Amino acid sequence: MRAERIELATIVLCYKASQDVVGAVRSLLDQDLPTEIVVVNSGGGNVGAVLGNAGITVPCIEFCERLYVGAARNRGIDNTKAPFVAFLASDCRACPGWVEHRLLRHRSGARAVASAIANSHPRNLVACAAYIGMFMRRLPGLPETMAIRFGASFDRALFDCYGRFDEAVPASEDTEFLKRLPPELQPVWEPDVQTIHLNETRLARLMIDQFRRGIGHGRDMHRILGKSHARIARDVLRQWRPARALARAGLSGSDLTYVMASMPIFWLTLAAKACGVLVSQWSADRPHPATSGIPAR
């Protein structure tokens, strides 16, 4: 019998062999359609052993040194063959249909396909605040005109034409790559492709996480857009207005009810992130802070 052709490669990005990687890989193995899987782990540890202890055997690439996300993506591209390429962070999970709905859009001619984010803990107010804060423009119910195009899979040929991801930047490597693509090749919005990000459920840890993300955000926006840190911080604080409108557009039922109830916590996280932005102007030469090593996209 002729073996089924695998059309999508998924590169799982892991840092320090996090135990989260087991759930990420398992969510890919549970898909209705197969995907070529390669795990790229940097920062030490033995991700092959972590997966092996869970009864999972997939190709793994190990690096003792920490790789920025662009470098990890590129190593995965180099070590896969399928014509389309997707990425999944170790603290994320692919929802049912993740592979199938990507391929439906790619087969219909889309060169890049963006995805939505689902809430990991839709009844936990802290997790809801984290969810709306990080993914307000990737809610599953958003119309195409309101959605931001991240979490994309790509036609492999795009990397031959437009180069690879920038390996020198700590984050926003996908933003930089998408800027190189002409308008007709920008990712299409496909809300049926949904990824779950494991949002923080404890308030203190969420505040620390948002402060650290603010440091990275401040550096990236200052470097990429040339904005002052004060203006970036103001932009962060102003997110509470669009967050409410986007929640109403992209969520419904109890999902919307809990997110709206989490708004006071969300305001606190904006303040923490804005403080991180302001601190970033004095720490430009220090190592980029991270909680998991792989920013959620």
Secondary structure as GFF3:
##gff-version 3
##sequence-region A 1 297
A	DSSP	beta_strand	8	15	.	.	.	ID=ss1
A	DSSP	alpha_helix	20	29	.	.	.	ID=ss2
A	DSSP	beta_strand	36	42	.	.	.	ID=ss3
A	DSSP	alpha_helix	47	53	.	.	.	ID=ss4
A	DSSP	beta_strand	60	63	.	.	.	ID=ss5
A	DSSP	alpha_helix	69	78	.	.	.	ID=ss6
A	DSSP	beta_strand	84	89	.	.	.	ID=ss7
A	DSSP	beta_strand	92	94	.	.	.	ID=ss8
A	DSSP	alpha_helix	98	107	.	.	.	ID=ss9
A	DSSP	beta_strand	112	119	.	.	.	ID=ss10
A	DSSP	alpha_helix	125	135	.	.	.	ID=ss11
A	DSSP	three_ten_helix	136	138	.	.	.	ID=ss12
A	DSSP	three_ten_helix	144	146	.	.	.	ID=ss13
A	DSSP	beta_strand	153	155	.	.	.	ID=ss14
A	DSSP	alpha_helix	157	162	.	.	.	ID=ss15
A	DSSP	alpha_helix	173	180	.	.	.	ID=ss16
A	DSSP	three_ten_helix	183	185	.	.	.	ID=ss17
A	DSSP	beta_strand	188	197	.	.	.	ID=ss18
A	DSSP	alpha_helix	203	225	.	.	.	ID=ss19
A	DSSP	alpha_helix	229	237	.	.	.	ID=ss20
A	DSSP	alpha_helix	240	250	.	.	.	ID=ss21
A	DSSP	alpha_helix	253	261	.	.	.	ID=ss22
A	DSSP	alpha_helix	263	280	.	.	.	ID=ss23
###
